[in-house]
Amino acid sequence: MKIKPNYLLKTIGENIVVVPLKEEAIRFNGIIALNKTGQYLFQTLQKYDLSKEQLLTIVLNKYNVEKALAIRDIDNFIEKCMGNKLFDEKSI
Amino acid sequence: MKKAFNNSDFFISVLKELEKGNKVSFLVKGNSMSPFLVNGKTEVFLKKNYQLKRYEIYLFKYHDKFILHRYIGKKKDNLIFRGDNNNSLEYVSEDSIIANVYQFQINGKTINTNQFFYKFRVRCFIVYRVFRSFIKKILKR
């Protein structure tokens, strides 16, 4: 899985959001809110094409969390990305 | 589910992007620019580099609020703005202007504010507004 290049991470107040870049404009109407873990996963998948298992390893190495919780966060993130078509189709 | 943001936080982020020279877009909130810009339906596209032109739409700061209205004229050092659906006027200094609407999208249709037909429609609407208020005054008598 890899994030399409035309999505950017921004902050609105204390919120972390993803906004699409389309037709040369940053589209603030297409906002997708993320939590801290989501932000980290998004930034990672902007750079690398990784599987769910690879993501889990990275999250477990970075955060001191239970495996079940990390899996749930990753699943939520993937579901959100799939729902908003954030993944490069070639990488799924 | 769409997340709602604090209006001021939202515009601070929009301003940051405009300052960087980026073009931005967002959905219009409110009906003050109806019929051209429709609440929750019209997506406006803005850029910071612009030449001030009469009857174009600008984003500006007015009494600590961010407003998107049409520039209709100048009085001394102040620029005069008004919403197409409003009667009240806003007098602002030129440095209060943040960006210009160069394009908008509604119902899948893109309208460039430089298009001849759009400009023609705006001018017709402005004439109609004057005519409408004149008729109202006559009917009140």
gemmi code that builds the backbone of each chain (N, CA, C; Angstrom):
import gemmi

chains = {
    "A": [
        ("MET", (0.841, -1.201, 0.000), (0.000, 0.000, 0.000), (0.874, 1.249, 0.000)),
        ("LYS", (0.502, 2.189, -0.842), (1.235, 3.460, -0.876), (0.225, 4.592, -1.116)),
        ("ILE", (0.454, 5.697, -0.444), (-0.451, 6.845, -0.606), (-0.202, 7.511, -1.963)),
        ("LYS", (-1.269, 7.887, -2.626), (-1.142, 8.601, -3.908), (-0.368, 9.905, -3.691)),
        ("PRO", (0.369, 10.351, -4.698), (1.195, 11.550, -4.485), (0.411, 12.849, -4.314)),
        ("ASN", (-0.827, 12.868, -4.769), (-1.570, 14.137, -4.728), (-2.402, 14.336, -3.453)),
        ("TYR", (-1.907, 13.801, -2.341), (-2.560, 14.050, -1.049), (-1.539, 14.616, -0.077)),
        ("LEU", (-1.940, 15.640, 0.658), (-1.009, 16.330, 1.545), (-1.515, 16.311, 2.977)),
        ("LEU", (-0.573, 16.316, 3.894), (-0.911, 16.353, 5.314), (-0.836, 17.807, 5.788)),
        ("LYS", (-1.898, 18.274, 6.436), (-1.937, 19.656, 6.932), (-2.487, 19.659, 8.344)),
        ("THR", (-2.382, 20.818, 9.007), (-3.020, 20.928, 10.321), (-4.033, 22.064, 10.269)),
        ("ILE", (-5.170, 21.822, 10.907), (-6.179, 22.884, 11.076), (-6.407, 22.975, 12.570)),
        ("GLY", (-5.909, 24.052, 13.181), (-5.932, 24.140, 14.639), (-5.084, 23.001, 15.200)),
        ("GLU", (-5.689, 22.162, 16.008), (-4.943, 21.017, 16.555), (-5.240, 19.730, 15.792)),
        ("ASN", (-6.005, 19.846, 14.731), (-6.388, 18.656, 13.962), (-5.391, 18.363, 12.851)),
        ("ILE", (-5.137, 17.074, 12.679), (-4.274, 16.648, 11.581), (-5.204, 16.180, 10.463)),
        ("VAL", (-5.007, 16.740, 9.286), (-5.922, 16.400, 8.195), (-5.165, 16.101, 6.900)),
        ("VAL", (-5.836, 15.353, 6.051), (-5.304, 15.083, 4.721), (-6.163, 15.864, 3.733)),
        ("VAL", (-5.495, 16.574, 2.834), (-6.246, 17.324, 1.816), (-5.738, 16.943, 0.425)),
        ("PRO", (-6.657, 16.821, -0.524), (-6.211, 16.496, -1.878), (-5.654, 17.720, -2.607)),
        ("LEU", (-4.702, 17.466, -3.468), (-4.160, 18.504, -4.352), (-4.639, 18.138, -5.751)),
        ("LYS", (-5.537, 18.935, -6.275), (-6.137, 18.611, -7.571), (-6.289, 19.888, -8.376)),
        ("GLU", (-6.023, 19.798, -9.659), (-6.093, 20.970, -10.550), (-5.320, 22.145, -9.964)),
        ("GLU", (-4.122, 21.855, -9.470), (-3.176, 22.853, -8.921), (-3.637, 23.495, -7.627)),
        ("ALA", (-4.775, 23.079, -7.063), (-5.266, 23.732, -5.843), (-5.349, 22.739, -4.686)),
        ("ILE", (-5.073, 23.250, -3.497), (-5.242, 22.447, -2.287), (-6.718, 22.531, -1.921)),
        ("ARG", (-7.392, 21.384, -1.985), (-8.857, 21.378, -1.854), (-9.274, 21.168, -0.397)),
        ("PHE", (-9.576, 22.270, 0.279), (-9.942, 22.179, 1.698), (-11.364, 21.638, 1.903)),
        ("ASN", (-12.042, 21.326, 0.822), (-13.372, 20.719, 0.997), (-13.277, 19.197, 1.043)),
        ("GLY", (-12.116, 18.667, 0.740), (-11.950, 17.203, 0.730), (-11.156, 16.714, 1.921)),
        ("ILE", (-11.425, 17.313, 3.089), (-10.622, 17.048, 4.274), (-10.914, 15.676, 4.888)),
        ("ILE", (-9.828, 14.972, 5.248), (-9.956, 13.693, 5.953), (-9.152, 13.840, 7.252)),
        ("ALA", (-9.823, 13.700, 8.382), (-9.137, 13.886, 9.675), (-8.430, 12.598, 10.094)),
        ("LEU", (-7.241, 12.760, 10.688), (-6.467, 11.613, 11.174), (-6.077, 11.835, 12.630)),
        ("ASN", (-5.801, 10.721, 13.343), (-5.219, 10.861, 14.683), (-3.693, 10.770, 14.548)),
        ("LYS", (-2.991, 10.799, 15.685), (-1.516, 10.800, 15.661), (-0.953, 9.557, 14.969)),
        ("THR", (-1.556, 8.398, 15.269), (-1.082, 7.156, 14.639), (-1.347, 7.223, 13.138)),
        ("GLY", (-2.530, 7.724, 12.791), (-2.890, 7.878, 11.382), (-1.904, 8.776, 10.662)),
        ("GLN", (-1.493, 9.844, 11.340), (-0.515, 10.773, 10.758), (0.804, 10.042, 10.451)),
        ("TYR", (1.232, 9.254, 11.442), (2.492, 8.517, 11.277), (2.382, 7.508, 10.130)),
        ("LEU", (1.258, 6.776, 10.096), (1.057, 5.783, 9.038), (1.002, 6.465, 7.671)),
        ("PHE", (0.313, 7.590, 7.628), (0.185, 8.326, 6.367), (1.561, 8.766, 5.862)),
        ("GLN", (2.352, 9.355, 6.767), (3.691, 9.835, 6.374), (4.576, 8.671, 5.911)),
        ("THR", (4.417, 7.543, 6.598), (5.222, 6.366, 6.229), (4.818, 5.873, 4.838)),
        ("LEU", (3.500, 5.804, 4.616), (3.025, 5.280, 3.322), (3.131, 6.299, 2.189)),
        ("GLN", (3.450, 7.537, 2.534), (3.760, 8.515, 1.482), (5.139, 8.191, 0.884)),
        ("LYS", (5.998, 7.661, 1.774), (7.379, 7.376, 1.339), (7.550, 5.952, 0.825)),
        ("TYR", (6.902, 4.996, 1.486), (7.152, 3.580, 1.175), (5.874, 2.829, 0.813)),
        ("ASP", (6.067, 1.797, 0.002), (4.976, 0.894, -0.363), (5.084, -0.316, 0.579)),
        ("LEU", (4.175, -0.398, 1.548), (4.296, -1.428, 2.593), (3.021, -2.249, 2.731)),
        ("SER", (3.196, -3.460, 3.216), (2.043, -4.325, 3.486), (1.525, -4.027, 4.896)),
        ("LYS", (0.360, -4.598, 5.223), (-0.216, -4.400, 6.550), (0.734, -4.968, 7.625)),
        ("GLU", (1.338, -6.100, 7.336), (2.244, -6.737, 8.293), (3.483, -5.861, 8.530)),
        ("GLN", (3.994, -5.274, 7.473), (5.161, -4.387, 7.610), (4.793, -3.146, 8.433)),
        ("LEU", (3.593, -2.646, 8.197), (3.126, -1.482, 8.965), (3.032, -1.828, 10.448)),
        ("LEU", (2.507, -3.030, 10.725), (2.350, -3.469, 12.113), (3.719, -3.523, 12.804)),
        ("THR", (4.698, -4.071, 12.120), (6.048, -4.150, 12.697), (6.577, -2.751, 13.012)),
        ("ILE", (6.378, -1.827, 12.065), (6.867, -0.454, 12.244), (6.172, 0.211, 13.436)),
        ("VAL", (4.856, 0.042, 13.511), (4.084, 0.665, 14.604), (4.514, 0.079, 15.951)),
        ("LEU", (4.665, -1.217, 15.996), (5.062, -1.858, 17.269), (6.468, -1.431, 17.692)),
        ("ASN", (7.334, -1.177, 16.704), (8.687, -0.702, 17.028), (8.675, 0.742, 17.513)),
        ("LYS", (7.765, 1.532, 16.938), (7.745, 2.965, 17.289), (6.970, 3.233, 18.583)),
        ("TYR", (5.810, 2.625, 18.693), (4.954, 2.899, 19.856), (4.937, 1.713, 20.813)),
        ("ASN", (4.838, 2.035, 22.082), (4.749, 0.987, 23.092), (3.265, 0.647, 23.295)),
        ("VAL", (2.729, -0.095, 22.329), (1.293, -0.446, 22.388), (1.099, -1.950, 22.239)),
        ("GLU", (-0.054, -2.396, 22.690), (-0.386, -3.816, 22.534), (-0.618, -4.110, 21.058)),
        ("LYS", (-0.294, -5.342, 20.682), (-0.425, -5.730, 19.273), (-1.878, -5.571, 18.788)),
        ("ALA", (-2.832, -5.972, 19.633), (-4.253, -5.908, 19.242), (-4.682, -4.465, 18.963)),
        ("LEU", (-4.192, -3.546, 19.798), (-4.539, -2.131, 19.631), (-3.906, -1.573, 18.345)),
        ("ALA", (-2.654, -1.970, 18.114), (-1.957, -1.512, 16.899), (-2.681, -2.028, 15.656)),
        ("ILE", (-3.124, -3.292, 15.708), (-3.846, -3.868, 14.561), (-5.140, -3.084, 14.322)),
        ("ARG", (-5.822, -2.762, 15.414), (-7.088, -2.026, 15.286), (-6.851, -0.635, 14.654)),
        ("ASP", (-5.799, 0.047, 15.130), (-5.471, 1.370, 14.572), (-5.124, 1.279, 13.084)),
        ("ILE", (-4.356, 0.266, 12.748), (-3.942, 0.103, 11.341), (-5.170, -0.229, 10.474)),
        ("ASP", (-6.019, -1.109, 10.997), (-7.240, -1.462, 10.246), (-8.122, -0.233, 10.029)),
        ("ASN", (-8.277, 0.574, 11.083), (-9.081, 1.797, 10.954), (-8.481, 2.730, 9.908)),
        ("PHE", (-7.163, 2.858, 9.951), (-6.473, 3.741, 9.018), (-6.652, 3.236, 7.578)),
        ("ILE", (-6.455, 1.921, 7.401), (-6.577, 1.356, 6.046), (-8.008, 1.530, 5.527)),
        ("GLU", (-8.974, 1.294, 6.416), (-10.379, 1.435, 6.029), (-10.673, 2.870, 5.578)),
        ("LYS", (-10.143, 3.828, 6.358), (-10.337, 5.242, 6.028), (-9.688, 5.585, 4.676)),
        ("CYS", (-8.483, 5.079, 4.474), (-7.766, 5.350, 3.219), (-8.481, 4.711, 2.037)),
        ("MET", (-8.957, 3.474, 2.245), (-9.667, 2.771, 1.162), (-10.952, 3.547, 0.826)),
        ("GLY", (-11.679, 3.930, 1.875), (-12.951, 4.652, 1.694), (-12.766, 5.959, 0.949)),
        ("ASN", (-11.618, 6.593, 1.145), (-11.356, 7.880, 0.491), (-10.431, 7.748, -0.723)),
        ("LYS", (-10.178, 6.503, -1.097), (-9.342, 6.198, -2.277), (-7.983, 6.894, -2.223)),
        ("LEU", (-7.333, 6.781, -1.067), (-6.036, 7.450, -0.883), (-4.867, 6.595, -1.383)),
        ("PHE", (-5.122, 5.295, -1.535), (-4.024, 4.408, -1.946), (-3.850, 4.395, -3.454)),
        ("ASP", (-2.584, 4.350, -3.839), (-2.251, 4.168, -5.237), (-2.754, 2.779, -5.631)),
        ("GLU", (-3.616, 2.710, -6.652), (-4.248, 1.436, -6.997), (-3.240, 0.340, -7.356)),
        ("LYS", (-2.112, 0.742, -7.931), (-1.101, -0.252, -8.317), (-0.474, -0.903, -7.086)),
        ("SER", (-0.556, -0.180, -5.937), (0.134, -0.676, -4.735), (-0.767, -1.534, -3.835)),
        ("ILE", (-2.061, -1.657, -4.161), (-2.966, -2.408, -3.271), (-2.883, -3.910, -3.581)),
    ],
    "B": [
        ("MET", (-18.248, 10.675, 7.627), (-18.767, 11.848, 8.335), (-17.768, 13.010, 8.202)),
        ("LYS", (-18.264, 14.180, 7.864), (-17.379, 15.328, 7.688), (-17.071, 15.958, 9.038)),
        ("LYS", (-15.820, 16.321, 9.225), (-15.431, 16.921, 10.481), (-15.613, 18.438, 10.398)),
        ("ALA", (-16.158, 19.015, 11.463), (-16.333, 20.467, 11.484), (-15.130, 21.093, 12.180)),
        ("PHE", (-14.650, 22.181, 11.624), (-13.492, 22.860, 12.204), (-13.881, 24.255, 12.644)),
        ("ASN", (-13.124, 24.751, 13.614), (-13.285, 26.129, 14.036), (-12.981, 27.029, 12.829)),
        ("ASN", (-13.872, 27.975, 12.566), (-13.757, 28.824, 11.380), (-12.419, 29.566, 11.313)),
        ("SER", (-12.000, 30.091, 12.456), (-10.759, 30.848, 12.496), (-9.560, 29.932, 12.207)),
        ("ASP", (-9.539, 28.743, 12.824), (-8.463, 27.764, 12.563), (-8.423, 27.394, 11.091)),
        ("PHE", (-9.617, 27.202, 10.539), (-9.723, 26.813, 9.131), (-9.082, 27.880, 8.241)),
        ("PHE", (-9.453, 29.134, 8.475), (-8.926, 30.199, 7.612), (-7.448, 30.478, 7.848)),
        ("ILE", (-6.970, 30.227, 9.058), (-5.527, 30.383, 9.308), (-4.762, 29.399, 8.409)),
        ("SER", (-5.278, 28.167, 8.306), (-4.632, 27.160, 7.439), (-4.733, 27.559, 5.971)),
        ("VAL", (-5.885, 28.072, 5.583), (-6.075, 28.523, 4.196), (-5.090, 29.661, 3.885)),
        ("LEU", (-4.993, 30.617, 4.812), (-4.094, 31.763, 4.637), (-2.629, 31.337, 4.500)),
        ("LYS", (-2.249, 30.367, 5.318), (-0.867, 29.858, 5.270), (-0.537, 29.361, 3.869)),
        ("GLU", (-1.467, 28.616, 3.301), (-1.241, 28.060, 1.962), (-1.203, 29.169, 0.912)),
        ("LEU", (-2.079, 30.144, 1.053), (-2.089, 31.265, 0.102), (-0.785, 32.052, 0.184)),
        ("GLU", (-0.298, 32.237, 1.416), (0.967, 32.958, 1.625), (2.133, 32.243, 0.941)),
        ("LYS", (2.055, 30.911, 0.897), (3.116, 30.126, 0.248), (3.018, 30.210, -1.274)),
        ("GLY", (1.952, 30.847, -1.748), (1.767, 30.955, -3.199), (0.905, 29.834, -3.762)),
        ("ASN", (0.339, 29.015, -2.888), (-0.512, 27.916, -3.360), (-1.927, 28.419, -3.655)),
        ("LYS", (-2.569, 27.719, -4.565), (-3.987, 27.982, -4.822), (-4.778, 27.085, -3.884)),
        ("VAL", (-5.887, 27.574, -3.383), (-6.689, 26.751, -2.464), (-8.156, 26.783, -2.894)),
        ("SER", (-8.878, 25.786, -2.424), (-10.325, 25.789, -2.670), (-11.042, 25.327, -1.419)),
        ("PHE", (-12.281, 25.765, -1.262), (-13.137, 25.294, -0.169), (-14.596, 25.534, -0.536)),
        ("LEU", (-15.457, 24.875, 0.212), (-16.884, 25.038, -0.053), (-17.401, 26.318, 0.590)),
        ("VAL", (-18.264, 26.988, -0.093), (-18.828, 28.247, 0.406), (-19.792, 27.974, 1.553)),
        ("LYS", (-19.699, 28.818, 2.580), (-20.641, 28.741, 3.698), (-21.473, 30.019, 3.701)),
        ("GLY", (-22.772, 29.894, 3.748), (-23.639, 31.068, 3.796), (-24.226, 31.409, 2.437)),
        ("ASN", (-25.262, 32.227, 2.467), (-25.980, 32.556, 1.230), (-25.796, 34.001, 0.781)),
        ("SER", (-24.829, 34.700, 1.362), (-24.697, 36.118, 1.039), (-24.268, 36.361, -0.411)),
        ("MET", (-23.707, 35.337, -1.062), (-23.293, 35.521, -2.465), (-24.208, 34.777, -3.436)),
        ("SER", (-25.358, 34.374, -2.936), (-26.353, 33.738, -3.797), (-26.870, 34.795, -4.801)),
        ("PRO", (-27.148, 34.505, -6.026), (-27.258, 33.188, -6.650), (-25.957, 32.627, -7.247)),
        ("PHE", (-24.870, 33.402, -7.236), (-23.645, 32.913, -7.890), (-22.952, 31.835, -7.066)),
        ("LEU", (-22.824, 32.061, -5.756), (-22.191, 31.081, -4.882), (-23.240, 30.534, -3.920)),
        ("VAL", (-23.382, 29.224, -3.905), (-24.459, 28.594, -3.128), (-23.895, 27.861, -1.908)),
        ("ASN", (-24.523, 28.102, -0.774), (-24.110, 27.507, 0.503), (-23.937, 25.985, 0.404)),
        ("GLY", (-22.726, 25.519, 0.723), (-22.458, 24.079, 0.765), (-22.378, 23.393, -0.587)),
        ("LYS", (-22.587, 24.130, -1.661), (-22.573, 23.505, -2.993), (-21.464, 24.038, -3.892)),
        ("THR", (-21.156, 25.318, -3.718), (-20.138, 25.920, -4.594), (-18.764, 25.796, -3.965)),
        ("GLU", (-17.831, 25.306, -4.759), (-16.431, 25.249, -4.321), (-15.699, 26.403, -4.983)),
        ("VAL", (-15.152, 27.301, -4.153), (-14.440, 28.454, -4.733), (-12.936, 28.185, -4.743)),
        ("PHE", (-12.277, 28.658, -5.776), (-10.825, 28.507, -5.932), (-10.193, 29.892, -5.810)),
        ("LEU", (-9.215, 29.978, -4.921), (-8.606, 31.290, -4.677), (-7.103, 31.285, -4.886)),
        ("LYS", (-6.601, 32.467, -5.250), (-5.149, 32.661, -5.339), (-4.814, 34.050, -4.814)),
        ("LYS", (-3.583, 34.179, -4.358), (-3.191, 35.431, -3.724), (-2.802, 36.514, -4.740)),
        ("ASN", (-2.171, 36.077, -5.817), (-1.734, 37.089, -6.795), (-2.895, 37.513, -7.667)),
        ("TYR", (-3.240, 38.750, -7.579), (-4.389, 39.227, -8.330), (-4.234, 40.710, -8.636)),
        ("GLN", (-5.041, 41.144, -9.584), (-5.169, 42.577, -9.862), (-6.580, 42.931, -9.434)),
        ("LEU", (-6.708, 43.984, -8.675), (-8.029, 44.356, -8.193), (-8.925, 44.778, -9.367)),
        ("LYS", (-10.029, 44.041, -9.525), (-10.944, 44.356, -10.628), (-12.351, 44.460, -10.086)),
        ("ARG", (-13.048, 45.468, -10.541), (-14.430, 45.682, -10.126), (-15.290, 44.479, -10.525)),
        ("TYR", (-16.177, 44.114, -9.635), (-17.143, 43.015, -9.792), (-16.529, 41.620, -9.667)),
        ("GLU", (-15.258, 41.553, -9.271), (-14.681, 40.246, -8.980), (-14.907, 39.938, -7.498)),
        ("ILE", (-14.789, 38.661, -7.143), (-15.033, 38.250, -5.753), (-13.694, 38.083, -5.035)),
        ("TYR", (-13.632, 38.610, -3.820), (-12.393, 38.550, -3.036), (-12.674, 38.014, -1.630)),
        ("LEU", (-11.654, 37.383, -1.068), (-11.692, 36.988, 0.341), (-10.982, 38.099, 1.107)),
        ("PHE", (-11.631, 38.629, 2.120), (-11.006, 39.694, 2.907), (-11.394, 39.572, 4.370)),
        ("LYS", (-10.631, 40.267, 5.194), (-10.906, 40.247, 6.628), (-11.689, 41.506, 6.985)),
        ("TYR", (-12.776, 41.303, 7.694), (-13.641, 42.430, 8.045), (-14.163, 42.207, 9.470)),
        ("HIS", (-13.781, 43.098, 10.368), (-14.178, 42.964, 11.786), (-13.870, 41.558, 12.325)),
        ("ASP", (-12.659, 41.109, 12.099), (-12.187, 39.796, 12.566), (-12.914, 38.598, 11.955)),
        ("LYS", (-13.639, 38.825, 10.883), (-14.292, 37.715, 10.185), (-13.704, 37.617, 8.780)),
        ("PHE", (-13.751, 36.412, 8.229), (-13.295, 36.220, 6.850), (-14.523, 36.207, 5.938)),
        ("ILE", (-14.510, 37.100, 4.977), (-15.696, 37.275, 4.127), (-15.320, 37.148, 2.648)),
        ("LEU", (-16.264, 36.574, 1.912), (-16.081, 36.377, 0.475), (-17.194, 37.156, -0.232)),
        ("HIS", (-16.882, 38.384, -0.681), (-17.903, 39.215, -1.314), (-17.350, 39.886, -2.569)),
        ("ARG", (-18.255, 40.544, -3.265), (-17.886, 41.156, -4.536), (-17.416, 42.602, -4.344)),
        ("TYR", (-16.348, 42.937, -5.047), (-15.812, 44.304, -5.015), (-16.656, 45.148, -5.964)),
        ("ILE", (-17.286, 46.194, -5.409), (-18.197, 46.955, -6.282), (-17.750, 48.401, -6.526)),
        ("GLY", (-16.726, 48.845, -5.811), (-16.276, 50.208, -6.067), (-15.331, 50.720, -5.004)),
        ("LYS", (-14.996, 51.985, -5.139), (-14.017, 52.575, -4.239), (-14.540, 53.910, -3.736)),
        ("LYS", (-14.291, 54.192, -2.465), (-14.663, 55.502, -1.942), (-13.496, 56.015, -1.119)),
        ("LYS", (-12.887, 57.094, -1.564), (-11.651, 57.615, -0.968), (-10.622, 56.484, -0.897)),
        ("ASP", (-10.146, 56.149, 0.310), (-9.132, 55.100, 0.404), (-9.727, 53.715, 0.644)),
        ("ASN", (-11.038, 53.653, 0.766), (-11.672, 52.368, 1.073), (-12.240, 51.677, -0.153)),
        ("LEU", (-12.148, 50.371, -0.117), (-12.766, 49.566, -1.167), (-14.141, 49.147, -0.646)),
        ("ILE", (-15.098, 49.107, -1.544), (-16.460, 48.753, -1.122), (-16.813, 47.357, -1.641)),
        ("PHE", (-17.280, 46.533, -0.708), (-17.685, 45.166, -1.048), (-19.144, 44.976, -0.663)),
        ("ARG", (-19.784, 44.051, -1.358), (-21.154, 43.700, -0.998), (-21.422, 42.262, -1.449)),
        ("GLY", (-22.186, 41.554, -0.644), (-22.641, 40.222, -1.045), (-23.729, 40.383, -2.085)),
        ("ASP", (-23.768, 39.499, -3.061), (-24.783, 39.624, -4.121), (-26.200, 39.548, -3.563)),
        ("ASN", (-26.333, 38.872, -2.428), (-27.661, 38.701, -1.835), (-27.866, 39.629, -0.622)),
        ("ASN", (-26.927, 40.576, -0.449), (-26.995, 41.483, 0.706), (-27.263, 42.911, 0.266)),
        ("ASN", (-27.736, 43.703, 1.205), (-27.875, 45.127, 0.922), (-26.782, 45.930, 1.624)),
        ("SER", (-26.232, 45.361, 2.703), (-25.208, 46.094, 3.466), (-23.870, 46.088, 2.723)),
        ("LEU", (-23.128, 47.148, 2.966), (-21.829, 47.298, 2.311), (-20.704, 47.129, 3.321)),
        ("GLU", (-19.565, 46.669, 2.851), (-18.378, 46.598, 3.712), (-17.325, 47.536, 3.130)),
        ("TYR", (-16.820, 48.418, 3.966), (-15.749, 49.332, 3.554), (-14.444, 48.812, 4.149)),
        ("VAL", (-13.523, 48.462, 3.303), (-12.263, 47.905, 3.819), (-11.063, 48.526, 3.111)),
        ("SER", (-9.940, 48.501, 3.803), (-8.713, 49.005, 3.185), (-8.150, 47.911, 2.281)),
        ("GLU", (-7.310, 48.315, 1.343), (-6.807, 47.354, 0.361), (-5.984, 46.238, 1.015)),
        ("ASP", (-5.311, 46.579, 2.140), (-4.497, 45.532, 2.776), (-5.320, 44.479, 3.528)),
        ("SER", (-6.636, 44.668, 3.581), (-7.495, 43.639, 4.198), (-7.814, 42.509, 3.227)),
        ("ILE", (-7.516, 42.747, 1.964), (-7.825, 41.716, 0.959), (-6.795, 40.595, 1.023)),
        ("ILE", (-7.297, 39.384, 1.012), (-6.423, 38.218, 1.143), (-6.217, 37.516, -0.197)),
        ("ALA", (-7.286, 37.285, -0.901), (-7.165, 36.523, -2.153), (-8.353, 36.784, -3.057)),
        ("ASN", (-8.192, 36.332, -4.273), (-9.209, 36.543, -5.305), (-9.780, 35.191, -5.761)),
        ("VAL", (-11.088, 35.150, -5.982), (-11.715, 33.934, -6.512), (-11.493, 33.933, -8.025)),
        ("TYR", (-10.704, 32.972, -8.515), (-10.432, 32.940, -9.954), (-11.294, 31.919, -10.673)),
        ("GLN", (-11.933, 31.060, -9.874), (-12.743, 29.999, -10.473), (-13.691, 29.459, -9.422)),
        ("PHE", (-14.814, 28.910, -9.839), (-15.632, 28.155, -8.895), (-16.312, 27.007, -9.606)),
        ("GLN", (-16.698, 26.035, -8.803), (-17.341, 24.841, -9.350), (-18.673, 24.634, -8.651)),
        ("ILE", (-19.677, 24.347, -9.446), (-20.997, 24.036, -8.887), (-21.666, 23.017, -9.801)),
        ("ASN", (-22.262, 22.011, -9.177), (-22.923, 20.913, -9.909), (-22.034, 20.345, -11.016)),
        ("GLY", (-20.777, 20.175, -10.713), (-19.840, 19.578, -11.669), (-19.405, 20.514, -12.785)),
        ("LYS", (-19.858, 21.747, -12.733), (-19.519, 22.711, -13.790), (-18.471, 23.692, -13.269)),
        ("THR", (-17.424, 23.910, -14.054), (-16.378, 24.849, -13.648), (-16.591, 26.194, -14.337)),
        ("ILE", (-16.589, 27.235, -13.525), (-16.752, 28.578, -14.089), (-15.512, 29.403, -13.763)),
        ("ASN", (-14.831, 29.835, -14.811), (-13.678, 30.696, -14.640), (-14.180, 32.134, -14.608)),
        ("THR", (-13.714, 32.899, -13.630), (-14.255, 34.257, -13.482), (-13.792, 35.214, -14.595)),
        ("ASN", (-12.919, 34.702, -15.467), (-12.501, 35.513, -16.619), (-13.388, 35.286, -17.841)),
        ("GLN", (-14.254, 34.254, -17.729), (-15.092, 33.916, -18.881), (-16.023, 35.078, -19.228)),
        ("PHE", (-16.164, 35.306, -20.506), (-17.005, 36.409, -20.974), (-18.443, 36.239, -20.482)),
        ("PHE", (-18.977, 35.004, -20.621), (-20.387, 34.766, -20.271), (-20.637, 35.008, -18.780)),
        ("TYR", (-19.672, 34.588, -17.960), (-19.809, 34.817, -16.503), (-19.820, 36.317, -16.206)),
        ("LYS", (-18.887, 37.031, -16.806), (-18.802, 38.490, -16.579), (-20.101, 39.167, -17.022)),
        ("PHE", (-20.612, 38.697, -18.133), (-21.861, 39.254, -18.668), (-23.013, 39.010, -17.681)),
        ("ARG", (-23.066, 37.779, -17.149), (-24.119, 37.427, -16.171), (-24.019, 38.306, -14.922)),
        ("VAL", (-22.789, 38.548, -14.456), (-22.570, 39.385, -13.271), (-23.081, 40.786, -13.526)),
        ("ARG", (-22.735, 41.334, -14.683), (-23.166, 42.700, -14.993), (-24.696, 42.786, -15.126)),
        ("CYS", (-25.274, 41.770, -15.743), (-26.747, 41.736, -15.866), (-27.372, 41.693, -14.471)),
        ("PHE", (-26.767, 40.902, -13.583), (-27.299, 40.769, -12.226), (-27.217, 42.110, -11.491)),
        ("ILE", (-26.121, 42.815, -11.692), (-25.943, 44.104, -11.013), (-26.975, 45.120, -11.515)),
        ("VAL", (-27.207, 45.117, -12.812), (-28.240, 46.001, -13.381), (-29.598, 45.597, -12.818)),
        ("TYR", (-29.840, 44.283, -12.758), (-31.120, 43.777, -12.239), (-31.329, 44.207, -10.785)),
        ("ARG", (-30.245, 44.178, -9.995), (-30.324, 44.590, -8.584), (-30.790, 46.040, -8.466)),
        ("VAL", (-30.183, 46.906, -9.293), (-30.537, 48.335, -9.265), (-32.002, 48.499, -9.654)),
        ("PHE", (-32.375, 47.797, -10.719), (-33.737, 47.856, -11.235), (-34.726, 47.345, -10.175)),
        ("ARG", (-34.359, 46.232, -9.508), (-35.215, 45.617, -8.485), (-35.455, 46.582, -7.321)),
        ("SER", (-34.378, 47.242, -6.865), (-34.544, 48.160, -5.730), (-35.363, 49.389, -6.144)),
        ("PHE", (-35.209, 49.801, -7.403), (-35.989, 50.923, -7.924), (-37.486, 50.569, -7.935)),
        ("ILE", (-37.811, 49.376, -8.415), (-39.206, 48.901, -8.462), (-39.780, 48.815, -7.045)),
        ("LYS", (-38.971, 48.293, -6.107), (-39.419, 48.173, -4.714), (-39.781, 49.532, -4.144)),
        ("LYS", (-38.937, 50.531, -4.453), (-39.184, 51.886, -3.946), (-40.488, 52.429, -4.504)),
        ("ILE", (-40.721, 52.173, -5.782), (-41.962, 52.655, -6.418), (-43.172, 51.971, -5.784)),
        ("LEU", (-43.060, 50.659, -5.573), (-44.186, 49.908, -5.008), (-44.501, 50.323, -3.572)),
        ("LYS", (-43.484, 50.807, -2.860), (-43.683, 51.234, -1.468), (-44.486, 52.525, -1.385)),
        ("ARG", (-44.429, 53.332, -2.443), (-45.114, 54.640, -2.437), (-46.641, 54.486, -2.440)),
    ],
}
model = gemmi.Model(1)
for chain_id, residues in chains.items():
    chain = gemmi.Chain(chain_id)
    for i, (resn, *xyz) in enumerate(residues, 1):
        res = gemmi.Residue()
        res.name, res.seqid = resn, gemmi.SeqId(i, " ")
        for name, pos in zip(("N", "CA", "C"), xyz):
            atom = gemmi.Atom()
            atom.name, atom.element = name, gemmi.Element(name[0])
            atom.pos, atom.b_iso = gemmi.Position(*pos), 0.0
            res.add_atom(atom)
        chain.add_residue(res)
    model.add_chain(chain)
structure = gemmi.Structure()
structure.add_model(model)
structure.setup_entities()
